[in-house]
Amino acid sequence: MEHTVTTMPTTRQPGCPFDPPKELIDAQRHGPISRTTHFGGSPGWLITGYDLVRSVLADPRFSSRKELLNFGDFEVPPAPPGEFLLMDDPHHSRYRKPLVGKFTVRRMRLLTERVEQITAECLDAMEKAGPSADLVTAFAKPIPAIIICELLGVPYEDRGSFQENVDKFMNGETSDEDVLAAYTAVQSYLAELVVAKRANPTDDVLSELTDSDLTDEELKGVSLILLAAGLDTTANMLALGTFALLQNPAQLAALRADPALTEKAVEELMRYLSVAKTFWRTALEDVEVGGQLIEAGTTVTLSLNTANRDPKRFTDPHVLDLRRQDGGHLAFSHGVHQCLGQQLARVEMRVAFTALLDRFPTLRLAVPAEEVSLRPETADIYGVKSLPVTWDA
């Protein structure tokens, strides 16, 4: 029987901060694909099953182009130059290709020592100010923020205001007026930064990209994508991941007892939490998916958080299991748009989680779990707004 999810749910179940909204889990139980109504009132499809989400992400008959999103009377403009996540080939490849060599496994591993240094500095400050802290502001945000600022070559003296504006347009709670103001400020800053790097290159990725055929406007867009992908997702994984570990003491104890588990722990936390929870694709032609005909021009919502909890793909999918054998999550997406910076994110998480747990063996929540302030489901990236923690001095 065909299932319908009237509108995308905007809240999670009380007491279940790590699980997808109940309506999405229920939809998946009915089958991997459901009808839904998108923003703007247009009819579309919701895909919650792992195999179908993965197949659509790899299918060139589905477009990532922003302007093709069918949201009824709400007209979506094309992606600005350089913002290649919202484009198809050949434009997507043109922007992505110059970046590929700058985010290899080898190059990101060379950054490990710098990530360790930044993490240690954050933990030193946290310990000095303790024995309590908001883990978001003291630990989760600054580590990826400093790294991405260094990769882009943002001068040290500019980082405070720069990061503040970035947070305003990404947190899902700022007013529309303030989001626009913050976004405009970041765009203006990046435009000036590109000009500065072209005139006086320094040792950073943005300076290296000025040797490519990309225009200043395109480099600004590419920088914005790197910023959004490299900062907000990792910051929320570090905070929400710590919250999840503290709420799963047996798993936390296993990780403390065997640091070699860290690599697996990062992958399992990525699967379990899926902070980048939703993607959209639009059919370029009539396509049959899961026995349903998706007509050309129809937009589909891909629910990554339920795909990564699909019982047909993962054993006990709603359980956090750091020794899990069935890997292959979709938290970094799949296909040509798979996350370019995934190796950097992995390095940051492996280093940061290990150092945090080593430095604070008695780390625990400073408030009841139900009082932890969560990001709204309307935010592009899910996570916690603050995570009060304490430890034995």
C-alpha positions in Angstrom: 0.0 0.0 0.0 1.3 3.4 -1.0 2.4 5.5 2.0 2.2 9.3 2.4 4.1 11.7 4.6 2.0 14.8 4.5 4.8 17.3 5.3 8.4 16.8 6.4 8.4 16.5 10.2 10.2 19.4 12.1 10.6 17.9 15.6 12.1 14.8 17.1 10.6 12.6 19.8 11.1 13.9 23.4 14.0 11.9 25.0 15.3 10.7 21.6 17.7 13.5 20.5 19.8 11.1 18.3 17.0 9.4 16.5 15.3 10.7 13.3 11.8 12.1 13.7 9.3 9.3 14.4 7.3 10.1 11.2 10.4 9.3 9.1 11.0 6.0 10.9 7.4 5.1 10.5 7.5 5.9 6.8 10.5 3.7 6.4 8.6 0.8 8.1 5.9 1.2 5.4 8.6 1.0 2.6 11.6 2.8 1.3 9.7 5.4 -0.7 6.6 7.6 0.2 4.7 10.4 -1.3 5.1 13.8 0.4 4.3 17.5 0.0 7.3 19.8 -0.3 7.8 23.3 0.8 5.6 25.5 -1.3 2.9 22.8 -1.7 4.3 20.9 -4.6 3.8 17.1 -4.6 7.0 15.0 -4.4 8.6 11.9 -3.0 10.4 11.0 0.2 13.0 8.3 0.1 14.0 6.7 3.4 15.6 3.4 2.4 19.3 2.9 2.2 19.5 1.2 -1.2 17.2 3.7 -2.9 18.8 6.8 -1.4 22.2 5.5 -2.5 21.0 4.7 -6.0 19.4 8.1 -6.5 22.6 9.9 -5.3 24.6 8.0 -8.0 21.9 8.4 -10.8 22.7 11.1 -13.4 19.0 11.2 -14.2 18.5 13.1 -10.9 19.8 16.7 -10.8 21.4 18.6 -8.0 20.8 21.9 -9.7 19.3 24.4 -7.3 17.0 26.1 -9.8 15.3 22.9 -10.7 14.0 22.3 -7.2 10.2 22.1 -7.5 8.8 23.8 -4.5 5.5 25.0 -6.0 5.1 28.7 -6.5 8.4 29.3 -4.6 10.9 30.0 -7.3 14.5 28.9 -6.5 17.3 30.9 -8.1 20.4 29.1 -9.6 23.4 28.5 -7.5 25.9 31.4 -7.5 29.2 30.8 -9.4 31.4 28.4 -7.6 28.8 26.8 -5.3 29.2 23.5 -7.0 27.3 21.3 -4.6 24.1 22.7 -6.2 25.2 22.0 -9.8 25.5 19.1 -12.2 28.4 18.3 -14.6 30.2 19.8 -16.4 30.0 22.8 -14.1 30.2 20.7 -11.0 33.4 18.9 -12.2 35.0 22.2 -13.3 34.9 23.5 -9.8 35.5 20.3 -8.0 38.5 19.1 -10.0 41.0 21.8 -8.9 40.1 20.9 -5.3 40.5 17.1 -5.4 44.3 17.1 -5.0 44.1 19.4 -2.1 42.0 17.1 0.1 43.7 13.7 -0.5 44.0 11.2 2.4 47.8 11.8 2.4 47.5 15.6 2.5 44.9 15.5 5.3 47.0 13.1 7.4 49.8 15.6 7.1 47.5 18.0 8.9 47.2 15.7 11.9 49.9 17.3 13.9 48.3 20.8 13.5 44.9 19.4 14.4 46.5 17.9 17.6 48.1 21.2 18.4 44.8 23.2 18.0 42.9 20.5 20.0 45.4 20.6 22.8 45.2 24.4 23.0 41.4 24.3 23.2 41.6 21.6 25.9 44.2 23.6 27.8 41.9 26.7 27.9 38.9 24.5 28.8 40.8 22.9 31.7 42.1 26.2 33.0 38.6 27.7 33.0 37.0 24.6 34.4 35.8 22.3 35.9 32.9 23.0 33.7 32.4 24.3 30.1 30.0 24.6 27.2 31.6 22.0 24.9 30.3 23.6 21.8 32.0 27.0 22.3 35.1 25.6 24.1 35.9 22.6 21.9 33.5 21.6 19.1 33.4 24.9 17.2 36.9 26.3 17.5 38.8 23.2 16.3 37.2 23.0 12.8 36.9 26.8 12.6 40.6 27.4 13.1 41.5 24.6 10.6 39.2 25.9 7.9 40.3 29.5 8.5 43.9 28.4 8.1 43.1 26.4 4.9 41.4 29.4 3.4 44.1 31.8 4.7 41.8 33.9 6.8 44.1 36.3 8.9 44.0 35.6 12.6 42.7 39.0 13.5 39.6 38.5 11.3 38.6 35.1 12.5 36.4 36.1 15.4 33.9 38.3 13.4 34.2 35.9 10.4 33.2 32.9 12.5 30.4 34.8 14.2 28.8 35.7 10.9 29.2 32.2 9.6 27.4 30.8 12.7 24.5 33.3 12.3 23.5 32.2 8.8 24.0 28.4 9.6 22.4 27.9 13.0 18.8 27.7 11.8 17.5 30.1 14.4 18.6 33.5 13.3 15.9 35.8 11.9 15.7 36.1 8.1 16.9 39.6 8.3 20.0 38.7 10.3 20.7 35.6 8.2 20.8 37.8 5.1 23.0 40.4 6.8 25.5 37.7 8.1 25.5 35.9 4.7 26.2 39.2 2.9 29.0 40.0 5.3 30.6 36.7 4.8 30.3 37.0 1.0 31.8 40.5 1.0 34.7 39.3 3.2 35.4 36.3 1.0 35.4 38.5 -2.1 38.0 40.8 -0.5 40.0 37.7 0.7 40.2 36.3 -2.9 41.5 39.6 -4.2 44.1 39.7 -1.4 45.3 36.1 -2.1 45.6 36.8 -5.8 47.7 39.9 -5.2 49.8 38.3 -2.4 49.5 34.5 -2.3 50.3 32.7 1.0 50.5 29.1 2.1 46.9 28.1 1.9 44.3 26.4 -0.4 42.7 29.6 -1.6 46.0 31.0 -2.7 46.8 27.8 -4.6 43.4 28.1 -6.3 44.2 31.5 -7.7 46.5 29.7 -10.2 43.5 27.9 -11.7 41.2 29.4 -14.4 38.5 30.2 -11.8 37.4 33.9 -11.6 37.3 35.9 -8.4 33.5 35.5 -8.2 33.9 31.7 -8.7 36.6 31.5 -6.1 34.4 33.3 -3.6 31.6 30.7 -4.2 34.1 27.8 -3.9 35.4 29.3 -0.6 31.8 29.5 0.8 31.2 25.8 0.0 34.5 24.8 1.7 33.6 27.0 4.7 30.0 25.6 5.1 31.1 22.0 4.5 34.3 22.2 6.7 33.0 24.0 9.7 29.4 23.4 10.6 29.2 19.7 10.0 32.3 18.8 11.9 31.5 21.1 14.8 28.1 19.5 15.2 29.6 16.0 14.9 32.0 16.8 17.7 29.4 18.1 20.1 26.6 15.8 19.3 29.0 12.8 19.1 30.3 13.6 22.6 26.7 13.9 23.8 25.9 10.5 22.3 28.9 8.9 23.9 28.1 10.3 27.3 24.6 8.8 26.9 26.0 5.4 26.0 28.4 4.7 28.9 29.2 1.1 27.8 30.3 2.3 24.4 32.2 5.2 26.0 34.0 2.8 28.3 34.9 0.5 25.4 36.4 3.4 23.6 38.4 4.6 26.6 39.7 1.0 27.1 40.7 0.6 23.5 41.8 3.8 21.7 42.3 1.7 18.6 38.5 1.7 18.3 38.6 5.5 17.5 38.5 5.0 13.7 35.5 2.7 13.9 33.9 5.0 16.5 34.0 8.0 14.2 32.4 6.0 11.3 29.7 4.7 13.6 28.9 8.1 15.1 28.6 9.5 11.5 26.1 6.7 10.7 24.2 7.0 14.0 23.9 10.8 14.0 23.8 11.7 10.3 24.0 15.5 11.1 23.7 16.3 7.4 20.3 14.7 7.4 18.5 15.6 4.1 19.4 16.1 0.4 17.2 17.0 -2.5 17.3 15.8 -6.1 15.0 16.6 -9.1 14.2 14.1 -11.8 15.4 15.1 -15.3 13.2 12.5 -16.9 10.6 10.0 -15.9 12.4 7.5 -13.6 11.1 4.4 -11.9 12.4 4.1 -8.3 11.4 1.4 -5.9 8.4 0.5 -8.1 7.2 4.1 -8.3 7.2 6.4 -11.3 8.9 9.7 -10.5 7.9 12.1 -13.3 10.3 14.5 -14.9 10.5 17.8 -12.9 9.6 16.2 -9.6 11.8 16.8 -6.6 12.6 14.0 -4.2 13.7 14.4 -0.6 16.5 12.0 0.4 16.5 11.2 4.1 20.1 10.3 5.0 19.4 9.8 8.7 16.8 7.1 8.0 18.9 5.5 5.2 21.7 5.2 7.8 19.2 3.6 10.2 17.7 1.1 7.6 17.3 -2.3 9.3 17.6 -3.9 5.9 21.2 -2.6 5.7 22.4 -2.4 9.3 21.9 -4.8 12.2 20.1 -3.1 15.2 20.4 0.2 13.4 19.1 2.3 16.3 21.9 1.1 18.5 25.2 2.9 18.8 27.8 0.1 18.4 31.4 1.2 18.1 32.4 -2.3 17.1 29.9 -2.5 14.2 30.9 -4.6 11.3 28.3 -3.5 8.7 29.8 -0.2 7.6 29.2 1.8 4.4 27.1 4.7 5.8 25.9 7.6 3.6 26.7 10.4 6.0 29.2 11.8 3.5 26.7 11.3 0.7 27.5 9.2 -2.3 28.3 9.5 -6.0 29.9 12.5 -7.7 28.8 14.8 -4.9 30.4 12.7 -2.1 32.0 15.0 0.5 35.3 16.4 -0.7 36.5 17.1 2.8 35.6 13.8 4.4 39.2 12.9 5.1 39.8 16.2 6.9 36.6 15.6 8.9 37.8 12.2 9.9 41.2 13.4 11.0 39.6 16.2 13.1 37.2 13.8 14.8 39.7 11.1 15.5 42.1 13.5 17.0 39.5 15.6 18.9 37.5 12.7 20.5 40.7 10.9 21.5 42.2 14.0 23.1 39.0 15.0 24.9 38.4 11.6 26.5 42.1 11.3 27.5 42.2 14.7 29.1 39.0 14.4 31.0 38.4 10.8 32.1 35.5 11.9 34.4 33.8 14.1 31.7 30.0 14.1 32.1 26.9 16.2 31.4 26.4 19.1 33.8 22.7 19.2 33.2 20.1 16.4 32.7 20.1 15.1 29.2 16.6 16.4 28.5 17.8 19.9 29.2 20.5 19.9 26.5 19.5 22.5 23.9 19.2 21.0 20.4 19.2 22.7 17.1 15.9 22.8 15.3 15.1 20.3 12.6 14.9 23.2 10.2 18.6 23.8 10.5 20.6 22.3 7.5 22.9 20.6 10.0 21.5 18.9 13.1 23.3 19.2 16.4 23.3 20.8 19.9 23.2 24.5 20.5 25.2 24.1 23.8 26.5 21.1 25.7 27.2 21.9 29.4 29.8 19.5 30.7 31.8 19.1 33.9 34.5 16.9 35.3 36.5 16.2 38.5 39.1 18.9 38.9 
